[in-house]
Amino acid sequence: MTGPAISREEVVARMNELYAEEIEAALRYLHLAVTLKGLDRLMVRKILLENLEETLDHAQQVAEKIVQMGASPTLQIQVNLPPERASGAEALRTALVFERAALDAYRELLERVEGGKDVVIEEFARAQVALESQHVAELELLLED
């Protein structure tokens, strides 16, 4: 399926948005990990910190792709994190929300660049869709009753 033509400038702008979204998600993972309460800290914290590391890696990859396109990454974020502490299940449900948002964002990028001139960005987006799909599935499994 080929999406509407997208200019290089639009790709860079969308990649900068993805860069910000990944950094925001990393901050949210960190916040969730440190605000966990109860026995859930033993197991869920490890999962959240692993996801934090992977999310930072995604942010770095996005920034590198922007540089490879001859542009400079820009970062505009605004994150408000509540002071409330969360149970493991609450934290995982919250993580699932922003993992689904990331999946949707990479799917949208893939649809926009698919079949276009920039095969590198298309393949990057395709790989990110696969990774984010896996993250969503893993979180859904953890939240099963």
C-alpha positions in Angstrom: 0.0 0.0 0.0 1.5 3.3 -1.0 0.6 6.4 0.9 0.5 10.0 -0.4 3.8 11.5 -1.5 5.7 13.0 1.4 8.5 15.5 1.0 11.9 15.2 2.6 11.0 18.1 4.9 7.8 16.4 6.0 9.8 13.2 6.7 12.3 15.2 8.8 9.5 16.9 10.7 7.7 13.6 11.4 11.0 12.0 12.5 11.6 14.9 14.9 8.1 14.3 16.3 9.0 10.6 16.7 12.3 11.6 18.4 10.4 13.7 20.9 7.8 11.0 21.5 10.5 8.4 22.2 12.2 10.8 24.7 8.9 11.5 26.3 8.2 7.7 26.6 11.6 7.2 28.2 10.9 9.8 30.8 7.5 8.2 31.5 9.2 4.8 31.9 11.7 6.2 34.3 8.9 7.9 36.3 6.8 4.7 36.4 9.8 2.7 37.5 10.6 4.9 40.4 7.0 5.5 41.5 6.0 1.8 41.7 4.6 0.7 45.0 4.5 -2.5 46.9 5.9 -5.9 45.9 5.5 -5.0 42.2 8.7 -3.1 42.5 10.6 -6.4 42.5 9.5 -7.6 39.1 7.7 -4.8 37.2 10.5 -2.2 37.9 13.0 -4.4 36.0 10.6 -4.6 33.0 10.1 -0.8 33.0 13.8 -0.1 33.2 14.5 -2.5 30.3 11.9 -0.7 28.3 13.4 2.6 29.2 16.8 1.6 27.8 15.2 0.3 24.6 13.1 3.4 24.2 16.3 5.6 24.5 17.9 3.4 21.9 14.9 4.0 19.6 15.3 7.8 20.2 18.9 7.6 19.3 18.1 5.6 16.1 15.5 8.2 15.1 18.0 11.1 15.7 20.7 9.3 13.7 18.3 8.8 10.7 17.5 12.5 10.9 21.3 13.3 10.7 21.7 10.8 7.8 19.0 12.8 6.0 21.2 15.8 6.2 19.1 17.5 8.9 19.6 18.2 12.6 17.4 16.6 15.2 15.2 19.0 17.2 13.6 18.2 20.5 10.5 19.8 21.7 8.9 18.0 24.7 6.4 18.8 27.3 5.8 16.1 29.9 3.7 16.3 33.0 4.2 13.3 35.2 1.8 12.9 38.2 3.2 12.5 41.7 1.0 9.5 42.4 2.6 6.1 43.0 1.4 3.2 40.9 0.9 -0.5 41.3 2.6 -2.8 38.8 -0.6 -3.4 36.8 -1.3 0.4 36.7 2.2 1.1 35.5 2.0 -1.6 32.8 -1.4 -0.3 31.6 0.1 3.2 31.4 3.1 1.8 29.5 0.7 0.0 27.1 -1.0 3.3 26.2 2.3 4.9 25.1 3.5 1.8 23.4 0.3 1.7 21.4 0.8 5.4 20.5 4.3 4.6 19.3 3.1 1.7 17.2 0.5 4.0 15.6 3.1 6.7 15.0 5.5 4.4 13.2 2.6 2.8 11.2 1.6 6.3 10.1 5.2 7.1 9.1 5.4 3.8 7.2 2.2 4.5 5.3 3.5 7.9 4.3 6.9 6.8 3.1 6.0 3.3 1.7 6.8 3.0 -2.0 8.6 6.3 -2.0 12.2 7.3 -2.8 13.6 6.8 0.7 13.9 3.1 1.1 16.1 3.5 4.2 13.4 5.4 6.1 10.8 3.0 4.9 12.7 0.0 6.1 13.5 1.8 9.4 9.8 2.5 9.9 8.9 -1.1 9.0 11.4 -2.4 11.6 10.0 -0.1 14.2 6.5 -1.2 13.6 7.6 -4.8 14.1 9.4 -3.9 17.4 6.5 -1.8 18.7 4.1 -4.5 17.8 6.2 -6.9 19.9 6.2 -4.5 22.8 2.5 -4.1 22.7 2.0 -7.9 22.6 4.4 -8.4 25.5 2.6 -5.8 27.7 -0.8 -7.3 26.8 0.4 -10.7 27.9 1.7 -9.3 31.2 -1.7 -7.8 31.8 -3.7 -10.9 31.2 -5.8 -12.2 34.1 
